[in-house]
Amino acid sequence: MFSSTFLPSNNEKTAQPQSATFHIQPHSKQKVAYFHHKDVGNFHFGLQHPMKPHRLTLTNDLVMSYELHERMTVYCPPKATDDELMEFHETDYIKFLKDVTPENSEDFVEDFSKFNISEDCPIFEGLYDFCQIYAGASIAAAHQLASDAADICINWSGGLHHAKRFEASGFCFVNDIVLAIQHLLRFVKNFNSNLLYIIDLFDLNNLVIERFYPRVLYIDIDIHHGDGVQEAFYATDRVMTVSFHKYDNGSFFPGTGNINEIGCGLGKFFCLNVPLKDGIDDETYFTLFKDVISDVRDHYQPSVIVLQCGADSLGKDRLGGFNISIKAHGECVRFVKSWHIPLLVLGGGGYRIHNVARCWTYETGILVDAELPPELPERTRFYNFFGPDFSLHPPLVRKIDNFNTKTELQKISQQVHELLRFLDGAPSVQMQELPGDLQCLLDESDEELRDAREDQTVDIRSRKRLMWHENEYFDGDSDNDKDDDQNMDADSN
């Protein structure tokens, strides 16, 4: 099923009372919505930069070649507006992103340090359009969930979890995840009822009453810590952030994500980090994931889940050191889907783009309950790009040791379960109502963060470089993936 535009017609907009917690009936078929903008893969960070938006074109082509679009509603989402981006990001920062170009960048050099513009986050042609496209898709997906138009929403172009309120970081300029979660949280009280509703921000001329979600669970399986999302909601109990990532005593980007980062103020104990070491394998990773996330679900009782599926946690990624297969990565998605709780699924990192496309296509299949043949469809435009095996599940295991010992993982699991015991049950929305622009919460969060930095040895807002050109898994000019863009262009001819 296709839809030429995101917004439904006015006669489809109805006000429906909703309860505070939402579960999809297990026997009912989950409605899946898929968001892809045709231009999102046409941007270039730079020839040797590992972030390649073309991976989104590759993914979408595989999804269509497997005919998965027949099992879901496909939307071309609108771009996010300036005002929508400024619901989280500072006005000066958004204005900078909008105005700067490669041609006039010398006029903005003095702002580069202020907004963390660097080799990690370069100025490239169409930068602001790119941000508007991927952020707009995540906001649109959140709207679909809130309006009960879908049970599961997919935006593989989203999941850029490092961007901060004031600056770019780790290949991320705009934090679409925070913007989407804000949309899921925001509400006003209907004067005719004790129920809480939300105004449709997309069409103020035709008031729409949507359900809100009192508790959002954010899960991050990218190899890098989801620091931008954690920071945004560090002082609130309305969002619980859980991140599984590589942590190496602060040396691996972004340097945060130790288990002692647990939130502050009302958000204390509503932030969980699962720090891991290189070499973790399928069985170890999924066993730990299932153990931790099951306990989180039981304690927090989320109303909606946002799942960031960064594919740099796969084996053989350029910037990662895990030994996880596409199937194990997908099992995490399958497990969360099985809860039948409204779900927003996003992309994230991933720097072997042919494996990223395989992974996200496989996980799209999981989300629409499709069993995909192991052989890739020959009709895909980029078929030759997946050689020599042309398989959906190539071997991704490196010959490296698993540095996560059983004792260490048991200790992490025990610490997580102990932290969860501090939760006073699932928080109610009355504990902290979010105003429409979230300004009060953000100001309070910034104050809490300043206090936290004085009290903690770990600076959760420290500025680091991803240093991709020095990563042990990226071989510079000898890297086989350095010409991915050209290979894809050639294969499409």
Secondary structure, DSSP 8 states (H G I E B T S, - for coil): -EESSSS--GGG-------SS----TTS---EEEE--TTTT---S-TT-S--THHHHHHHHHHHHTTGGGGSEEE------HHHHTTTS-HHHHHHHHH--TTTGGGGHHHHTTTT-SSSS---TTHHHHHHHHHHHHHHHHHHHHTTS-SEEEETT---TT--SS--BTTBSS-HHHHHHHHHH--EE-TT-SSEEEE-TT-TTS--EEE--S-EEEEE-SSS--HHHHHHTTT-SSEEEEEEEE-STT-STT----TT----GGGTTSEEEEEE-TT-BHHHHHHHHHHHHHHHHHHH--SEEEEE--GGGBTT-TT---BB-HHHHHHHHHHHHTT---EEEE----SSHHHHHHHHHHHHHHHTT----SB--TTSTTGGGGTTT-BSS-----S------HHHHHHHHHHHHHHHTTS-SS--GGGS---TT-HHHHHHHHHHHHHHHHH-SS-TT------GGG-TT--GGG-TTTTHHHHHHHHT-
